[in-house]
Amino acid sequence: MRARAILALLLGLLLWLVLPAIAVGHAPQAPAGSAEPPRATVWFRPEGPIEANETYSVWPANTSRPAVEGLIWTFSCTDGPYEYEGFEFYTGGIAWIMAPLAGDLRVSGKARISVWLNSTDQAGWPTGLGAVIADVDEEGEVVAYWHSEPRSGSLPPAPSRFDFEVDLGNYTFEAGHIISFGVGVATTRRGYKVSVAFGGSRWPARAELPVLDHVRISGVSVLTPDGENRTVLYQGEGPVVLNISITDPFGNLDVAEVRLRVR
């Protein structure tokens, strides 16, 4: 159900986000300089697809970087036709979804989505691109979404990196919800083929989320030799065991090390 919700969202966004880019020739905007917020990297994984047809597909994503080289997935823009400004357009796209969050996740600012795209159809068909991030609840309903600025132009013949910025504002993804990331394409040619490279070291496709204190210490216990939990220790008493509980809404895949300073 959630995968199908993402496919439906991609289609809906393409109709009003990507198509105007083709009509007016909207060029990509360079990101403005600003202070960098803390970021959590979500990697687009090659295991899958979770659901797919010739036009759309859904794949997994998490904070564990893929150890393989990656893969290239090709889809065809066959959904349509849709009319805009007197032209007919066809759409297609790809999405990645995370597992349900283990806790609330606060974000503030702009996220980045990086993917590698190309097309073997080099006849100069008008093409529009856009990226989207969505919050999907436990019932598979999209409760909020944000999109990038649209861009237009022909895709290169070889995999090339495309970066999209998506302004999330100040928002909290609730525990149990999933975060999805999608890239959509619209073109005037039915069957226009688009290839997406991701899922490994050669094409490290990913999303970078502007997170706020997402890893938290939820509990600390100081255990003395007799197993008692107390904070007052006697000189020479030991060994002492520290139990530290850490919560992470992504699971614990991105907690690689914990450092402790004792004063």
Residue pairs with C-beta under 8 A, 6 or more apart in sequence:
1 139
1 140
2 97
2 136
2 140
2 178
2 180
3 50
3 51
3 58
3 97
4 51
4 140
5 136
5 140
5 141
5 142
6 58
6 95
6 97
6 134
6 136
6 142
6 180
6 182
7 51
7 56
7 58
7 95
9 95
9 132
9 134
9 142
9 145
9 180
9 182
10 56
10 91
10 93
10 95
10 132
10 182
10 184
11 56
11 79
11 91
11 93
11 184
13 130
13 132
13 145
13 147
13 182
13 184
14 91
14 93
14 130
14 184
14 185
14 186
15 82
15 84
15 91
17 130
17 132
17 147
17 150
17 184
18 91
18 128
18 129
18 130
18 150
18 184
18 185
18 186
19 82
19 84
19 89
19 128
19 186
20 26
20 84
20 128
20 150
21 128
21 129
21 130
21 150
21 151
21 152
22 84
22 87
22 89
22 126
22 127
22 128
22 152
22 186
22 187
22 188
23 84
23 85
23 87
25 152
26 128
26 149
26 150
26 151
26 152
27 151
27 152
27 153
28 149
28 151
29 149
31 110
31 165
37 108
37 109
37 210
37 211
37 212
38 210
38 211
38 212
39 208
39 209
39 210
39 211
40 63
40 208
40 209
40 211
40 214
40 250
40 254
41 63
41 65
41 206
41 207
41 208
41 209
41 254
42 61
42 62
42 63
42 96
42 98
42 179
42 181
42 206
42 207
42 208
42 209
43 61
43 62
43 63
43 64
43 65
43 66
43 204
43 205
43 206
44 59
44 61
44 96
44 115
44 181
44 198
44 199
44 205
44 206
44 207
45 59
45 60
45 61
45 62
45 64
45 66
45 96
45 199
46 59
46 66
46 68
46 70
46 71
46 198
46 199
46 200
47 59
47 60
48 57
48 58
48 59
48 60
49 57
49 58
49 59
49 73
50 58
50 59
50 60
50 97
51 57
51 58
52 58
54 75
54 76
54 78
55 75
55 76
55 77
55 78
55 79
55 91
55 92
55 93
56 75
56 79
56 92
56 93
56 94
56 95
57 73
57 75
57 94
57 95
58 94
58 95
58 96
58 97
59 94
59 95
59 96
59 97
59 198
59 199
60 96
60 97
60 98
60 99
61 96
61 97
61 98
61 179
61 181
61 207
62 98
62 99
62 250
62 251
62 253
63 250
63 251
63 253
63 254
64 253
64 254
65 204
66 199
66 200
66 201
66 204
67 200
67 201
68 199
68 200
68 201
69 200
69 201
69 202
70 197
70 198
70 199
70 200
70 201
70 202
70 203
70 204
70 205
71 197
71 198
71 199
71 200
72 159
72 195
72 196
72 197
72 203
73 94
73 195
73 196
73 198
74 193
74 194
74 195
74 196
75 92
75 93
75 94
75 193
75 194
75 196
76 92
76 191
76 192
76 193
76 194
77 90
77 91
77 92
77 185
77 186
77 187
77 189
77 190
77 191
77 192
77 193
77 194
78 90
78 92
78 190
78 191
79 90
79 91
79 92
80 88
80 89
80 90
80 91
80 190
81 88
81 89
81 90
81 190
82 88
82 89
82 90
82 91
82 186
83 89
87 126
87 188
88 188
89 186
89 187
89 188
90 186
90 187
90 188
90 189
90 190
90 191
90 192
91 184
91 185
91 186
91 187
92 184
92 185
92 192
92 194
93 182
93 183
93 184
93 185
94 182
94 183
94 196
95 180
95 181
95 182
95 183
96 180
96 181
96 182
96 207
97 136
97 178
97 179
97 180
97 181
98 178
98 179
98 180
98 250
99 178
99 251
100 138
100 175
100 176
100 177
100 178
101 173
101 174
101 175
101 176
101 177
101 178
101 179
101 249
101 250
102 175
102 247
102 248
102 249
102 250
102 251
103 175
103 247
103 248
103 249
104 172
104 173
104 174
104 175
104 249
105 172
105 173
105 179
105 209
105 211
105 214
105 249
105 250
106 170
106 171
106 172
106 173
106 211
106 212
106 213
106 214
107 168
107 170
107 171
107 172
107 173
107 209
107 210
107 211
107 212
108 168
108 169
108 170
108 171
108 210
108 212
109 167
109 168
109 210
110 165
110 166
110 167
110 168
110 210
111 133
111 146
111 165
111 166
111 167
111 168
111 207
111 208
111 209
111 210
112 163
112 164
112 165
112 166
112 207
112 208
113 131
113 133
113 148
113 163
113 164
113 166
113 181
113 183
113 206
113 207
114 161
114 162
114 163
114 164
114 204
114 205
114 206
114 207
114 208
115 161
115 162
115 183
115 196
115 197
115 198
115 203
115 205
116 159
116 160
116 161
116 162
116 196
116 197
116 198
116 203
116 205
117 129
117 155
117 156
117 159
117 160
117 162
117 183
117 194
117 195
117 196
117 197
118 155
118 156
118 157
118 158
118 159
118 160
118 194
118 195
118 197
119 127
119 154
119 155
119 156
119 157
119 192
119 193
119 194
119 195
120 157
120 193
120 195
121 189
121 192
121 193
122 154
122 157
123 189
124 154
125 154
125 187
125 188
125 189
125 192
126 152
126 187
126 188
127 152
127 153
127 154
127 155
127 185
127 186
127 187
127 192
128 150
128 151
128 152
128 185
128 186
128 187
129 150
129 151
129 152
129 162
129 164
129 183
129 184
129 185
130 147
130 148
130 150
130 151
130 164
130 183
130 184
131 147
131 148
131 164
131 166
131 181
131 182
131 183
131 184
132 145
132 146
132 147
132 148
132 166
132 181
132 182
132 183
132 184
133 145
133 146
133 147
133 166
133 168
133 179
133 180
133 181
133 182
133 207
134 142
134 144
134 145
134 146
134 179
134 180
134 182
135 142
135 143
135 144
135 145
135 171
135 173
135 177
135 178
135 179
136 142
136 143
136 177
136 178
136 179
136 180
137 143
137 174
137 176
137 177
138 176
138 177
143 177
144 171
146 166
146 167
146 168
146 169
147 166
148 164
148 165
148 166
149 164
149 165
155 185
155 194
159 195
159 197
159 203
162 183
164 183
168 209
168 210
173 179
173 249
175 249
179 209
181 207
183 196
185 192
185 194
196 205
197 203
197 205
198 205
199 205
214 248
214 249
214 250
215 246
215 247
215 248
215 254
215 255
216 246
216 247
216 248
217 244
217 245
217 246
217 247
218 245
218 246
218 247
219 243
219 244
219 245
220 242
220 243
220 244
220 245
221 229
221 242
221 243
222 229
222 230
222 231
222 233
222 240
222 241
222 242
223 229
223 240
223 241
223 242
223 243
224 230
224 233
224 237
224 240
225 237
225 238
225 239
225 240
233 240
242 260
244 258
244 260
246 252
246 255
246 258
248 254
248 255
